[in-house]
Amino acid sequence: MSIHRSLASRSKLRRQRNVLTRGERIDKLLDQGRWQEGDTVFGLPTIKIIKIKSGKKKKKEKAEEAEGAAAK
């Protein structure tokens, strides 16, 4: 049995969406310089959404951090 949406924590409810709202798409296009003020809001081009993965650190990186801490 799953937890009702109203009982789940807010951080679990936020997730990566694959569809942006019109306002979010316009903001992204403005940042990229692909949309000018006064352009029509209909027929906006699609925008690639980059998903950021928070993966585990590699053993090599952990070893380097330990050596750096030991050197101090």
C-alpha positions in Angstrom: 0.0 0.0 0.0 1.4 3.4 -0.9 1.3 6.7 1.1 -1.3 9.2 0.1 0.1 12.3 -1.7 -1.0 14.6 1.1 1.0 12.6 3.6 4.3 12.3 1.7 7.1 14.8 2.3 7.4 17.7 -0.1 10.9 16.7 -1.3 9.6 13.3 -2.5 6.8 15.0 -4.5 9.3 17.1 -6.5 10.7 15.1 -9.4 12.1 15.6 -12.8 9.3 16.5 -15.3 9.6 15.9 -19.0 7.1 18.6 -20.0 7.7 22.3 -19.2 4.9 24.9 -18.9 4.8 27.7 -21.4 6.4 30.2 -19.0 9.2 27.9 -18.1 9.9 27.2 -21.8 10.0 31.0 -22.5 12.4 31.5 -19.6 14.7 28.8 -21.0 14.5 30.2 -24.5 15.4 33.7 -23.2 18.4 32.3 -21.4 19.5 30.7 -24.6 18.8 33.8 -26.7 16.4 32.0 -28.9 13.3 34.1 -28.1 12.9 37.8 -28.4 10.4 40.0 -26.5 7.3 40.4 -28.7 7.5 37.0 -30.4 4.4 34.8 -30.5 4.0 32.4 -27.6 2.3 29.8 -29.9 4.4 27.1 -31.6 7.4 27.4 -29.3 10.3 25.1 -30.1 11.0 22.1 -27.9 13.6 22.4 -25.3 15.9 19.6 -24.2 15.7 18.9 -20.5 18.9 17.8 -18.9 18.4 15.3 -16.1 21.0 15.5 -13.4 22.0 12.3 -11.7 23.4 12.3 -8.3 25.4 9.2 -8.4 27.9 7.6 -6.0 31.4 8.9 -5.9 34.1 6.6 -7.4 36.6 4.9 -5.1 39.4 6.9 -6.8 37.8 10.2 -5.9 37.3 9.1 -2.3 41.0 8.1 -2.1 42.1 11.5 -3.4 40.0 13.3 -0.8 41.4 11.2 2.0 45.0 11.9 0.8 44.2 15.7 0.6 42.8 15.6 4.2 45.8 13.7 5.4 48.2 16.2 3.9 46.6 19.1 5.8 
